[in-house]
């Protein structure tokens, strides 16, 4: 009843404002706002927004320039219906729309159902674990506007993205030379970590209807959670384009080169579930990233060596060249063709997670193949001071050592007695070449428009994945690396053992540090047809279909390792005792076909008010992870990739008046056949892949976007989403003790979907007069179920961002921004409490009973939150 009453109120309000303000002229209305601008994203036929039956928001450059986002994805918080988790920083963000957040809590899987585009084509056509579009997408001075389409037509107008299209459109040169230089500096977090960034963009005419634009950025950013030895973000990009305009169309050729190093926020020790606070010894600005450390290991897959340096972080390189060509063929026929080639590298030198582990637990020594009887010494790498000394004595009965502490100088031991951080060193080397092309032929005939086109996507992906190294560090911000040595007997051989190398890096023994090679060629072919019919001047029918054929062909190589005396033939240097035993390669070749369709009616009541309704059936092919996860001879036969399907119903009310504009979109979406998989630990510390399960979800909600102008010089912009998402058919793996023997399937049907808030909104009152402006943005995120088991809820929170700016002249302006004004620790994701092995298990293994025990014991767990309070000063000089 409440939902029906709400929609009735919206309808009554729309009719009221239409009656009160509906007498203005169309020209006056057009001057008051941009709701009647031309839509170019998510449609086959360009048309006015008021006449387009799609849910689209457009962020213009004037709006974008006033923001200081954490990332390109962070801008999408200004779009209704879009769930954004940008707490990781510049990369590994998560974007979802219409409640489709399944699999998006971890930023490495953050773009499952949407298309992140640049100038009308996906920034990359390839996604898999720790490889996605935001590694190559940056918001800088070259961005002209951002088009955001949710659901609906995206099922048929773009490849493999039924959740939405987010198109970052670049500036092009105009009839006069124009340019700008922006310099931004700031202080972030309690450590006052610095930022130094310069953006440039300029363009203009070259003569004879040729135009150019060139720009980009470079920045050095120590980060809101400064790792100490190196910058968290360091690098930049350059973009340029040349446009030739002629009587029948235009041709744009563009280039882009990005070379950027980025870290991301590691989870911090946390106390409390209903009101999370950073644990003792840490604060909102703490970093647990490793100090600068180097490690070299053999590349068992391709030969040679793999070199790890923590200061390299995630190094993304993107080299692309593309062309957009639109041409009028005559007699109502037009051609639009977009093509881009890119060569991409992402090299990971970072850690996956940090966990607390006890030095009086056999689990620690099993991790590094150093279980024995004797004395372990943990020493500060820099000073050599003994921080912890542990004796392992032989038991009277059984085989497990009995541990006792000889000396403990470690910090923050309330988080775990005799405990340290354990941090695996992740090494991923990704090489991807891509060719993308989309062409559309359009014919206008009387009151109709017909579109026919095709899409081709080809990706050649190669990846070496794994990492044999692991470090132990102190439980403190900017932790100190510990070397570990042992005097005693291991497997009957006594002596002095070096568990870590001189840089403080140990080695996972045998297959615990397995390296994998993945090589896949992905080909997508699609054909689409669209028809728009203006049945009357007020009523428009829009419908279309899309057929896709996707093939993935490749092979996976899995190396099997063993423990020996290592390259130096010294059994006492445990940090290099893993060598290659043998390798196996499995081949695969799978094809999926999908068919999508969408239809809508748009009715323009008058120049100020329109309504529409749409139904869409879309598809999502699986990411390459489904193919990469099957890398054993014994399991390749079970590789059975399944398409996911979406069914969406949406309606829209669009109103525009001098005093306000309003866009209300109720929606209902059904998502089926979503894979649920993951990894779990074996008793020896190695891991195994969980068999894939498939689940269904549904979401009901409403999106609201409005700008109200009650008086001159003052406006209030608001975007809001109200929704409820449920698991309609859900099974998930519950991993109990190490090993698959007691893994069971849990049935969570009827539960709320994890990481899906019932309400979130963004409200910005803004005052501007003459050369001055100021605004305050209130970001609200509602409660979210922490997992699909509904063990507990991540709490709601409010964040406030403040800004003011002043134009000193036509050429010089300055702005001051404060993000997270009240320094709120706003949790976005979490890792369960427990042992190292338990934390590496699935979140759905954390039950309500375990939650109650954790609350009773005030157990520490790990969370990732939005960045702490940060201050930014931006000075702009326009040419």
ROKOL-655276 format. One record per residue: residue in one letter; z, y, x of N, C-alpha, C in turn. Coordinates in steps of 0.1 Angstrom, whole numbers, plus 5000, padded with zeros to 4 digits. Atoms other than C-alpha are relative to their C-alpha. Example, Ala and Ser with C-alpha at 12.3 -4.5 7.8 and 13.67 -1.06 7.14 Angstrom:
2
A500049885009507849555123500050125009;S500049894991507149895137500850114992;
This chain:
879
X500049885008500050005000500050135009;X500049884992500850245028498650035006;X501349984994497450185044499050064990;X500949945010495650255011500350144997;X499649865002497650565005499650095011;X500449914988496850695040498550034998;X501449985001493050645035499750104988;X500249915012493350815000500350145004;X499749864996495051115016498950065008;X501149954992492351145042498850044991;X501249965008489651145015500350124992;X499749885007491451404994500050125008;X500049894991491951625024498550045003;X501349964997488251605032499350074989;X500649935011487151694997500650144998;X499449875001489651984996499450105010;X500649914990488352135029498550034997;X501449985004484752085017499950114990;X500049905011485552284986500350145005;X499549864996487352565004499150065010;X500849944990485152605034498549975000;X501450055000481852455023498950104998;X501049905003480052785016499450075012;X500649934988479352885052498649955002;X501350044997475852875065499949905011;X500150104989474552605088500050065014;X499949944987474052845117501450045004;X498649974997477652965115500749875004;X499350134997478752605114499749955014;X500450054987476752515145500750085011;X499449924990478252805164501549965002;X498550024999481852695156500449885008;X499750124993481752345172498849935004;X501250074995479552085187499949874993;X500250125007479751815161498649974996;X501450025003476051865154499250005012;X500850024989474951805189499249885000;X500950124999472251555198500749885007;X499450124994473451205204498949925008;X501050074991471751015233500549865004;X499450124996474150725239500349914988;X499750095011474450415217499150014988;X501049995011471350495196498649975007;X501350024996467750395199499150134998;X500749895004466550715183500950135001;X499249894998468051045195500150084987;X499849925013469551245165501350075000;X498849925001472251485155501249914997;X498850075002475751355156500449984985;X499750005014476251445119499249894993;X500950095007473351215110500049865006;X499950134993474350925133501149914996;X498950095005476350635119500649925011;X499350064990478250565150501350085003;X498849934996481750645163499850045015;X500349954987481050865193500850135002;X499449884995483051125212499350055012;X500649944989481651365237500950105007;X499249914992483651525265499150085009;X500949914993481851825279500650045014;X499649974987482051945315501150115000;X499049905000484152255306501449944997;X498750075002486852015292500449915011;X499750094989486551765320500650085012;X499649934988486952035347501550054999;X498649955001490352135333501049895002;X499150114998491751785338500249965015;X499850064987493251615369500349854998;X499850145004492651255360500449915013;X499750104989493950955381498749935004;X501350074997490450805379499050044990;X501149975010487150825360500449944987;X499650065013488550585334501150084993;X498849935006491650805329499550114990;X500649905010489351065311499949944986;X500250065013488950815283501350004991;X498849985008492550885272499750104989;X500349895009490951175254499049954989;X500950065009488850935232500949914990;X499250095009490350775200499549865001;X500450145000490450405198499949935013;X500250064987490350355235501349995007;X498850024993493250195252499750005015;X500249984985493550305289501249975007;X498950024990495750165316499550045013;X500549944987495150385346501250005010;X498850004991498650315362499749955014;X500350054987497050135391499450115009;X500649894992495350455403498550014998;X501449975000491750515412499249884996;X500750125003490650155408500949904993;X499350115007491549835389500750054987;X499549955013492050025356499649904990;X500350085012491849865322499550094988;X500549935011489749985293499749914989;X500350085012489549845258499950094988;X500149935013488649955223500149914988;X499950075012489249855188500949885000;X499050114999492249645197499649885009;X500550114992490149425220500550025014;X499349984987492649425249500249865006;X499750144995492649045255499449995014;X500450024987492548985292500050135008;X500149874994492849355301501350055006;X498849954995496449385312499950015016;X500249994986495549305348498850085003;X501249914997493249575362498849935005;X501250064994491049325379499149934989;X500850055012489949205344499850114990;X499849895009489949555329498850054992;X501249955007486449595315499249884993;X500650125005485849275296499050024989;X500849995012484149405265499250144999;X500649875001482849755274499050015012;X501049974990479949895294500350145006;X499849874993480850165320498650045007;X501449974996477550345326500050145007;X500349874994476150625347498550034998;X501449965003473050805334499349894992;X500750095009472350535308499849865004;X500050144996472650215328501449965005;X498750044994475650005337500250035015;X499849974986477150105370499949875008;X500250134995477249735377499949904989;X500250105011476049435357500949875003;X499250114995478549205375501450024999;X498549995000482249145368500649875003;X499250124998484648895381501350055006;X498649964996488248885395499950095012;X500049904990488849195416498650065004;X501349934998485249325412499650054987;X500449945013484249565385499550145001;X500849874999482649895376500850125006;X499349884995485450135386500250005015;X500149994985485150035422498950105004;X501249924997481950245421499850134992;X500149895009482650515395501050105003;X499149904997484150845403499750134992;X500249885007484651165383500150125010;X500049894990483651465404499250114994;X500749885005481751795401498649984995;X501450045005478451615394500049964986;X500050055013479551495360499850124990;X500449895010477951705331500749974987;X499350035012479451515302500349854999;X499750145002480951185291499949964985;X500250055013479751005260500749874998;X499250125002482050745245499749944986;X500350075013480850505218500949884999;X499150115002483250265203499449904990;X500550105009482149935188498650024994;X501249975008479349945162498749975008;X501450014995475950005177500049955014;X500050054987477049905212499649855001;X500350155000476549535202498549985002;X501450024999472749595201499350105009;X500749904992472049895223500349995015;X499750024985473549775256500349865002;X499850144997474049455274501549965001;X498850074998477049235269501350084998;X498949915001479449505257500350044985;X499849975014480349485220501250104997;X498849925002483549685225499750155001;X500349864999481850015235499250035012;X500849954989479750225259500650135004;X499449874995481150495281499050045011;X501249964992478250685297500450135007;X499849884992478950935325498750065005;X501349944999476051175325500050105011;X500049924988475151355358499350144997;X500749875001474151725361498649995006;X501349984995470551825367499850145002;X500249864997469152145381499350074988;X500649915010468152435358499050105005;X501049904996465852725359500450105010;X499549914990468152925381500949925009;X499150064991470052835412501450024996;X498649995004473652755404500849895008;X499250094993476452585422501550035000;X498649985000480152545427500649925012;X499150074990482752445453501450004995;X498750015005486052315442500949955012;X499050054990489052275465501349974992;X498750045007492152085452501049955010;X498950054992495452025469501249984991;X498950025009498751905456501149925007;X498850084996502051725459500349904989;X499950105010502651395443501349925002;X498850084999505951225436501150065008;X498849954994509351275451499850025015;X500349994986507851225486499150115004;X501049894999505551525481498849965009;X501250054993502651325493498850094997;X501049905000499651535500498649954995;X501450035005496151555485499150125005;X501049904996493151745500498649954996;X501250045006489951725481499050124998;X501149905002486651915481498949944992;X501250035008483951885454499050105001;X501149905000480552045456498949964990;X501150035008477652065433499150124999;X500949895002474552285433498649954997;X501350045003471052275420499250124994;X500849895005468152475407498549965001;X501450035000464352495406499449995014;X500850014987461952385434498650064998;X501449955003458852535417499249904994;X501050095006456052395397500749904991;X499350095009458552245372500749895007;X499150094993460452055398501450065001;X498649955000464252075398500949905008;X499150094992467051935420501450034997;X498549985000470751875420500649915010;X499350084989473051755448501550034999;X498649975000476751715449500849875004;X499150114997479751485455501450055003;X498649964996483251495469500449925012;X499350074989485451395498501550044998;X498549985001489251355497500849915009;X498950084992492251245517501250014991;X498950005010495051145493501049905005;X498950094996498351005505500649924988;X499650085011499050895470501450044994;X498749975006501850945445501149905004;X499150094994503450635459499549975014;X500649994987502750695496500449875008;X499650124991502550375518500650035013;X499449964988503550575548499150015012;X500850014988501250465576498550054998;X501449975003497950555559499850064987;X500349945013496350735530499749904990;X500250095010496250565497498550004995;X501449985004492750705489499450095010;X500649924990490350825515498549975000;X501550025000486550875512499450094990;X500749915009483951015489498749944996;X501450045003480451005476499150125000;X501049895001477251205475498949954990;X501050045010474751205446498950115000;X501049905001471451375442498949954991;X501150045008468551385418498950115001;X501249915000465051545416499349974986;X500650015013463451605382498750074999;X501349945002459851675374499750004985;X500349985015459151815339498550034999;X501449975003455651815325499850004985;X500249985014454051865291500449894991;X499750125009454651515278501349935004;X498750074997457951425294500650055013;X499349974988459951415326500349875008;X499650114991460751195356501150045008;X498849974992464151185373500249895010;X499750104990464651005406501450045006;X498749964995468250985418500549905010;X499450084989470250845447501550025000;X498649994999473950775452500549925012;X499350074989476050675482501550024999;X498649995000479750605479500649915011;X499250074990482150495506501450054999;X498649965004485750495495501049895002;X498950094999488950335504501150034990;X499049975010491550295477501149895000;X498950095003494950135472500350014986;X499649995014496550065439501549975000;X498550005001500150075427500449854999;X499450135000502049755435501250014990;X498850015009504749645410501350035008;X498749974994508249775417501149934994;X498950065006511549605412500650084989;X499649935012512949695378501249944994;X498950055008516149665358499850054985;X500049965014516349665320498649984994;X501350035007513749565294499850114989;X500249905011514349815265499950145006;X500149874993514750115289499849975015;X500250054986513150005322500350125010;X499849914989514350185353499749935013;X500250064987513350135389501349955006;X498750064996515949905405500650085012;X499249934990518650025429499249995014;X500750004987517250135463498650054999;X501449965002513950245448499950124990;X500249905011512550535427498650004996;X501349995007509550635407498950025011;X501049974990507750735439499949905011;X499950104990508450425459498749925001;X501150094998505750215475500549875007;X499750134993506049845485498849955007;X501150054992502649825502500449985014;X499750034986502649685536499850125009;X500449914990502849915566498749955007;X501250054994499749895588500249885008;X499950134994499349535599498649945001;X501350064997496449345614500249855001;X499950155000495648975611498549955000;X501350064999492648765621500149854997;X500150145003491748425607498649955000;X501450065000488848185608499450014986;X500850015012486148215582499549864999;X500450145001486047845573498849984991;X501250015009483247915547498750035007;X501249954994480648105567500050005015;X499950004985481848075603500550145004;X499549884995483248345625501450034996;X498649965004486448535616500050104989;X499749905011487848745588501150095006;X499049914995489749055599500750084990;X499249935010492549195578500750125007;X499249884996493949545583500450074987;X499449955013496249675555499550144998;X500449865002495150035561498550014994;X501450005006491549935550500150004985;X499850005014492949875515498849934993;X501250055007489949815491498950105004;X501149914995486849955508498749974991;X501150015009484050005482498850085005;X501349934996480450095492499049974989;X501050015011477750165467498850085004;X501249944996474150245476499049974989;X500950025012471750305447498950105000;X501149925003468350445439499549974986;X500550035014467050485403499050104995;X500949915006464550645381500149994985;X500149995014464550765345498750074996;X501349945004461150835329499950004985;X500350005014460550955294498650074998;X501449965001456951015282499650004985;X500649995014455351125249498649945001;X501350064999452350895244499050064990;X500949945010451051085214500149934987;X500050055013450851035177501349934996;X498650055004454650985174500549895009;X499550114991454850725202500750075013;X499349964988457350775231500449885008;X499550104991458350575261501250055008;X498849974992461750575278500249885009;X499850114990462250365310501150045010;X499049984990465350345332500149885009;X500050114990465550145364500950045011;X499149974989468150125392500249875009;X499750114990468549915424501350055007;X498849974993471949895440500449895010;X499450094990473549735470501450035002;X498649975001477249705468500949905008;X499050084993480149585490501450044996;X498549975002483849555482500749915009;X499250084991486049435510501550034998;X498649995003489649375501500849975012;X499050034990492349405527501350054994;X498849965007495349425505500849884995;X499250115004498049215489499949994984;X500150025014498049065454501250044993;X498749975006501749105446501149995010;X498850014991505149135461501149944991;X498950075007507948905451501249995009;X498850024993511548855460500349855002;X499850154997512348525478501349995008;X498850024993515648395491499749935013;X500250064987515848305528501049885001;X499150125001518448035518499449904990;X500850095009515747865497498949925008;X501050084994513547585509498650054997;X501349955004510747755490499450095010;X500549914990510448025516499349935012;X500550074988509947785545498949904997;X501250085005507647555525498750095000;X501249915001505347855521499350015014;X500649984986504747875559500149875008;X500050134993505147505568501150005011;X498949994989508447565587501349954995;X498750065005511047345569500549915011;X499450084989513347205595501550025001;X498649994997516847185609500350095012;X499849924989518047465631500350144995;X499649875003518347845631498750094999;X501149905002515848105616500550145002;X499649864997515948465628498950094995;X500949905005514348745609500250135007;X499749894991513849045632499050124995;X500849885002512549405627498950005010;X501150014991509049405641500050125010;X500149894991509449755656501250005010;X498849984992513049755669500449865007;X499550134995513549375675501449974995;X498650035005516949395657499949884990;X499850115009518049075640500550054987;X499649965013518149155603500649894992;X499550115008518948805590499949885009;X500050134993519948475607500649904991;X499750115009520048155587500049875007;X499950134994521247815598499649894989;X500450115009519647505582500549875006;X499350124995521847205586499649874993;X500350135006521146835579501049974989;X499050045011522746715546500649875003;X499350135000525146425543499249904993;X500950095008522846285517498750074996;X501349945004519246355507499350055013;X500849954989516646535528499950155001;X500249855000516846905519501150065008;X499049934991518647135544501050074992;X499049925006521847305536500150135008;X500249874993521547675544501350085000;X498949904999524247915556499650125008;X500449874994523948275567500950035012;X499349964989525048365602500250155001;X500049864999524248735600499050064990;X500949945010522748965573500250155001;X500049854999521849335580498950054991;X501149955009519249355552500550104990;X499749905010519149625526499849954986;X500250025014519349615488500249854996;X499850145003520749265487500549974986;X499750025014521949315451498849954992;X501250045007518349245441499849855002;X500050144997518748895456500749975013;X499250024989521248755479499249935012;X500750054988519848695515498549994997;X501450015005516448785501499150115007;X501149914994513248955514498950004991;X501249995007509949055500499049905007;X501150084995507148795504498750064994;X501249945003503648945504498849935005;X501250074995500448735506499050105004;X501149914996497548905524498749954994;X501250045007494448895503498850055008;X501249974994491048885519498849964991;X501250025008487948925497498950085006;X501349934996484449005510499049974990;X500950015011482049075482498750075004;X501449944998478249145486499249984988;X500750025012476249215455498850095000;X501249925002472649325451499649994985;X500450005014471449435416498850084997;X501149925005468349545398500150004985;X499949995014468649675363498950094994;X501149925006465949805340500149994985;X500150005015465749905303498950094996;X501149915005462650035285500149994985;X500149985015462250155249498750074996;X501149935006459150235230500350044986;X499649955014459750445199498750064993;X501149955008457350525171500650074988;X499649925012458050805145498950004990;X501150015010456150755113500750054987;X499549935012456850985083501550025001;X498649985000460550955076500749885006;X499550114993461050655098499950005015;X500150014986461650565134500249855004;X500050144996460950225150500250005015;X499850014986462250125184499949855004;X500250144994461249815205500250015015;X499849994985462549745240500549885006;X499550124993463849515266500950045011;X499049984989466549485292499949895010;X500050104990466449305325501150035010;X499049994990469449255348500149885009;X499950114990469549065380501050035010;X498949984990472549025403500049885009;X499950104990472848835435501450025007;X498649984995476548795443500449895010;X499450094990478248645474501450045002;X498649974998481948625479500749895009;X499050084994484348485504501450044996;X498849965007487748465488501149915005;X498850084996491248365499500950095008;X499149934991493648465526501149905004;X499050094995495848255548501350065005;X498949934994498248515559501150044990;X498949965008501648615545501050075008;X499049924993504248875555501350004992;X498649985006508048905549500550135004;X499549874997509549245547501350034993;X498749965005512749425539499950054985;X500049965014513749505503500350154999;X499949865000513149875505498750074998;X501249935000510550145499499450015014;X500750014988507850145526500749905009;X499250104994509249815537499649975015;X500250034985509649705574499649855001;X500550144998507749395585501149935009;X499150084992509949115598499349895007;X500550124993509048865625501049894997;X499150115003510448515620499849905011;X500150114991511248265647501149894997;X499150125004513047925646500349925012;X499550094989515047725671500649884994;X499550135006515347365660498949905000;X500950115000513447065649499250004986;X500950025011510447035625499349875001;X500750135000509246695616500349925013;X499650074988511246555646499650065013;X500449934988509746795671500950125002;X499149894997512347025686499550105009;X500549894991511847355703500250144994;X500049875005511447725699498650034993;X501249985008508947805671499850154997;X500349875005507148125663499349994987;X500550015013506648135626499050114997;X500949895001504948475626499450045013;X500749954988502448615651500650135005;X499449884995503248925672499950124990;X500149895009502149145643500849974987;X499250035011504548975619499449944988;X500750075011502148765599500149855002;X500050155000502748395591498849954994;X501250065006500148155579500449894990;X499850115010500147945547499449875007;X500550124994499847585559499049924992;X501050085007496947365550499350074989;X500849955012495347415516500750114993;X499349885006497947675506499250135003;X500849894996495647915525498549984999;X501450045001492347775513499150124998;X501049905001489247985516498949944991;X501150045010486447965489498850095002;X501349925000482848075489499349994987;X500750005013481048175457498750075002;X501349944999477348245455499349984987;X500550015013475748325422498850104998;X501149915004472448465409500150004985;X499949975015472848615374498850074995;X501249945006469848695353500250024985;X499949975014469948865319498650064995;X501249955007466848915297500450034985;X499749975014467149095264498950074993;X501049935008464849215237500750064987;X499349945011465949455209499050084991;X500949935010464449615178501050094992;X499249915008465849915159499150084990;X500849935010464750085127501050104993;X499249895007466050425113499150054989;X500749965011464950525079500750114992;X499449895008465750865063499549984986;X500450035013465650735028499850134991;X500149875006466351085015500550105011;X499549914990467251405034501549985003;X498650024998470851305030500449865004;X499650144998470850925032499149935011;X500750064989469850735064500549865002;X499750144997469650365070499749975015;X500250034986470050245106500449855002;X499750144998469749875116499349965013;X500650064989468849665146500549875004;X499750144996468849325163499850005015;X500150024986469249205199500149865003;X500050144995468448875216500250015015;X499750014986469848795250499949865005;X500150124993469148515274500650025014;X499349984988471548485303500149875008;X499950124992471348245332500850035012;X499249994988473848195360499749875008;X500350124992472747965389500650035014;X499449984987474647915421500849885005;X499150114995477147715441501350065006;X498749964995480747725451500449905012;X499650084988482047605485501550015001;X498650004998485647495488500449935013;X499650054987487247435522501349924998;X498750085000489947165526500550015014;X499449974987492347255554501149905003;X498950084996494947065574500850075011;X499149944989497747135598499949925012;X500150064987497247065634500650095011;X499449924990498147225667499250145001;X500649875000495747515660499050025011;X501049964990493147695682500650005014;X499449994987495647735710500749875004;X499550144997496647365709501550015003;X498549984998500347475707500749984986;X499450035013502347315678501250104997;X498949915002505047575683499650144995;X500449885006502947865671499449974986;X500350045014502947795634499050094993;X500949915007500948105626498649985001;X501550044999497647945636499849855000;X500150155000498147575629499249944989;X500950055010495747555600498650005005;X501450014996492347425608499249944989;X500850065010489347305588500049855001;X500250155001489346945576498649974996;X501450025004486146935556499750104988;X500449905010484247145530499149924990;X500950055010482547055497499450114992;X500749905008479947235477499649944987;X500450045013479247215440499050104995;X501149925005476147345423500150014984;X500049985015475747485387498850084996;X501249935006472947615365500250004985;X499650005014473947725330499250124993;X500749895008472047935303500750024987;X499449975013473548105273499050094992;X500849925008471548255244500950074989;X499249935010473048515220499050084991;X500749915010471848705189501050094994;X499149905006473449025177499250094990;X500749915010472749255148501050104995;X499149895005474149575133499250084989;X500749925010473349785102501050104994;X499149895004474750115089499250094990;X500549895008474250375062500850135003;X499449874998474950745068499650094988;X500349915011475250985039500650145003;X499649864998475351365045500250074987;X499749945013477151515016499550144999;X500649874998476351865028500050035014;X500149964986476052055060501349985008;X498750014993479752015067500749874998;X499350125003480551665055499149884999;X500850125000479151315061500949885000;X499350134999480250955057499049895004;X500950114997478950635070500849875000;X499450134999479650255070499149915008;X500850084991478549995095500649865001;X499650144996478749615101499249965012;X500650044987478049465135500549865004;X499750134994477949115150499550015014;X500449994986478049115188500549885007;X499750114991478448885217500450055014;X499649974987480048875251499949875008;X500150114991478948635278501250005010;X498850004990481648515302499750065013;X500149954986482248685335499849885009;X500250104990481448505367501249915003;X498850074997485048395370500049864994;X500150135006484348105346499249905009;X500850084991481747975371500849985013;X499350004987483848055402501349914999;X498850085001486947875388499849855001;X500350144999485147545388499449985014;X500550014986484947485425500449865007;X499750134995485847115429499049904995;X500950115004483646805428500549934988;X499550075011485946655403500050074987;X499949925013485846945378498750074997;X501249935003482347085380499349954987;X500750065012481146845352500650064988;X499449955011483547025329499650154997;X500449865001481947375334499250014987;X500749995013481047475298500350154995;X499849865004480747855295499750024985;X500149985015481147975259499850154998;X500249865004479948305244501250044991;X499149945009482548525227499350084990;X500749935010481648675194501050114994;X499349905006482748995177499350034986;X500549955013482449095140500850134997;X499349885002483249455133499550074987;X500349915011483349665101500650135002;X499549874998483750035104499550104990;X500449895009483550345082500350135007;X499849884993483450705092499950124990;X500149875007484251045077499950115010;X500249894990482851345096500050134993;X499949875006483751695087500050115010;X500049884991483152035104500050134992;X499849875007484252375094500550105011;X499649904991485152705111501549975005;X498650024997488852615110500449875006;X499750134994488652255121498849914999;X500950115002486551945126500849875000;X499350125002487551595118499149885000;X500850125000486251245125501049894999;X499150115003488150955109499249874999;X500750125000487050595115500949884998;X499350135002488750295099499249895005;X500850114994487749965115500849874998;X499550145000488249595113499249925009;X500750084990487349365142500549865001;X499750144998487348995147499449955013;X500450044987487148855182500249855001;X499950154999486448475187499649955013;X500450084989486148225214500450075014;X499549934988488148425240500649895010;X499450104991488848205271501450055005;X498649984995492448175283500249915012;X499950094989492848045318501050065010;X499149944990494848115350500349895010;X499650094989496447955380501549974999;X498650034999499747775385500249935014;X499750054986501547645416500349855000;X499650134997501847295430501350005007;X498750014993505147165445499950055014;X500249974986503747225480499750155002;X500349864999503047595472498650034998;X501449975003499247555467499950024985;X500249975015497747635433498949924995;X501050075007495547475408499650094988;X500549935011493347615380500349934987;X499750065013494447565344498849984992;X501150025009491947425320499850114990;X500349895009490247685299500249974985;X499850025014491347725263499350124993;X500749895007489647945236500850044987;X499149945010491348175211499350104991;X500549905009490648405182501050114996;X499149885003492048755173499350084989;X500649905009491649015146500950135001;X499349874999492549385145499550094989;X500349915010492749635117500650145004;X499549884996493050005124499250124996;X500749885003491950365122500050095012;X500149914989490750615148499850144994;X500049865005491250995143499750095011;X500349904990489751275163499850144992;X500149875007490151645153500350115009;X499749884993490251995166500350104989;X499549905010492152255145500150145007;X499949864995491752635151500650094990;X499349935011494452795129499950155002;X500149854997494153145146499150025012;X500849974988492053315172500749965012;X499550024986492453205208501049885000;X499150124999494552895198499349884992;X500550135007493452535190500949895004;X499350124997494952195188499049894999;X500850115000492951895198500849874999;X499250135001494251545188499049884998;X500750135002492951195191501249894998;X499050105003494950905176499549874996;X500450135004494750535170501249934994;X499050095007496750325145499449874998;X500650135001496149955146501149895000;X499150124999497649605143499049895003;X500850124996496249305161500849885000;X499450135002497048945155499249895007;X500750124995496248605171499849914988;X500350085012494548415144499949855003;X500150144995493948095164500350005015;X499749984986495748085197500749885006;X499250094991496747825223499950055014;X499949954987497947915257500849905008;X499250094991499247715287501450055003;X498649974996502947705293500249915012;X499850084987503547605329501550005002;X498650024998507047475335500349985015;X499750024986508047315368498650005007;X501250004992505547325397499249874998;X500950125002502547095392499649994985;X500550015014500547005360500749904992;X499550115008502646715349500750044988;X499249965012504746915324499450124994;X500749895006502147175315499849964985;X500250025014501947205277499350114993;X500749905007499947395252500950064989;X499249935011501747655231499150064990;X500849955011500447755197500650134996;X499449875003500948125192499250074988;X500749955011498848165161500950084991;X499249915008500148445139500850105007;X499349904992501748635168499250125001;X500749874997500848995176499349985014;X500750004988498349035204500750075011;X499249934989499849125238499250135004;X500549884994499349465254499150084990;X500749925010498049615221500950084991;X499149915008500049915208499650024986;X500349975014500249975171499650144998;X500449865001499950345177500050065014;X500149914988498850575206499250124997;X500749875002497750935206500150105011;X500149904990496951235226499850144993;X500149875007497651595213500150115010;X500149894990496751905232499950144992;X500149865004497652255219499550095012;X500649924989495652515239499950144996;X500149855003495852895241499150055011;X500949934990493053095258499650144995;X500449865003492353465259499550065012;X500749934989489953655280499949915012;X500250084988490353515315501149895002;X498850084998493453305309500049884990;X499850115009494152965294501249925004;X498950104997497052715292500049904989;X499950115010497652385274501149905005;X499050114998500252105271499549884993;X500550125007499051755264501249904999;X499050105003501351505248499349864998;X500650135001500351145255501149904995;X499150095005502150885234499449865000;X500450145000501950505239501149924993;X499150075008503550285213500549875006;X499550134995505449955218498849905000;X501050104999503349665229500749875003;X499550134997504049295229499749975015;X500250024986504649195265499249885003;X500950114998502848865261499749944987;X500550065013501148645235501149924993;X498950075005504348455231501050094992;X499149905007506048775218501449995004;X498650024995509048725240500850134999;X499349875002509849095240498950115000;X501049895001508149435237500250105012;X500049894990507249685264500350134992;X499649895009508850005251499050114999;X500949885002507050315238500450115010;X499749884991506950635259499150124996;X500849875001505750995259499950065014;X500349934988504151165288499450144997;X500549865002503451545291499350055012;X500849934989500751715312499950154997;X500149865002500752085317498950065008;X501149934992497952325328500050144996;X500449865003497152685331498950045010;X501149954991494152865346499750144998;X500449865001492753205353498750025007;X501349964994489253345360500250145006;X499949874993489653615386498750094999;X501349945002485953695383499049904995;X501050105004482653535373499949895011;X500250094989482753355407501249925003;X498850064995486353275414501049974988;X499050045010488853085392501049905007;X499050094995492052885398500749934988;X499250065010494052635378501249925007;X498850074995497452475382500449894989;X499750125009498252125367501249935004;X498950094998501351925364499949884991;X500150125008500951565354501349935000;X498750065002503851365340501250105003;X499249884998505851685337501549965001;X498650035000509251515330500349875009;X499850114991508751235356500549884993;X499650125008508950955331499549875007;X500450134995508850595344499449924988;X500650065012506350465318499349875003;X500550134996505750095321498749964993;X501250055006502249965315499849855002;X500250144998502349615329501249945008;X498750064994504949365343499749865005;X499950144996505649045361501449954997;X498850055005508248815349501149985011;X499050034990511648765366499949855004;X500050144996512248445385499649985015;X500450034986511148275417498650045003;X501449974995507948335437499049924992;X500950095008506348035420499950044986;X499949965014507448145385499250134998;X500749875002506048495390498549985001;X501450024999502648355399499549924988;X500450075012502548165366499550094990;X500549915010501148295334501150074993;X499049925007502948565315500549934987;X499650075012502948345284501049895002;X498950104998505348105301501450064999;X498749935001508048365297500450004985;X499650035014509848255265501050104995;X498949925005512148445242501449965005;X498850054994514948225255500250055014;X499949954986514148315291500350155000;X499849855001514048685280501550034998;X498649975003517548665265500949975012;X499250034988518848495297499950115010;X500249904990517248765318500850134996;X499249885004518849045297501549985002;X498650034998522248875298500450015015;X499750004986522048845336499550135007;X500649874994520349195341499149965012;X500950054989517749005362499050105004;X501149914996515349215383498749934997;X501450045002511649185374499150115006;X500949904993508649385385499150064989;X500949925010506649655366499150105008;X500949894995503749895372500150114989;X499949895009504150235356499050115004;X500949894997502150555354500650085012;X499649924988502250785385501250104997;X498949915002505351005390499550144998;X500449865001505351385385499250055012;X500949954989502551545405499550144997;X500449865001501451905411498650025007;X501349984995497852015416499650154999;X500649875000496252345425498549995003;X501550014999492452385421499450145000;X500749884999490352675433498549974999;X501450025002486752705422499250125003;X500949894997484052925436498649964995;X501350035006480852935416499050105005;X501049924993477653055432499150064989;
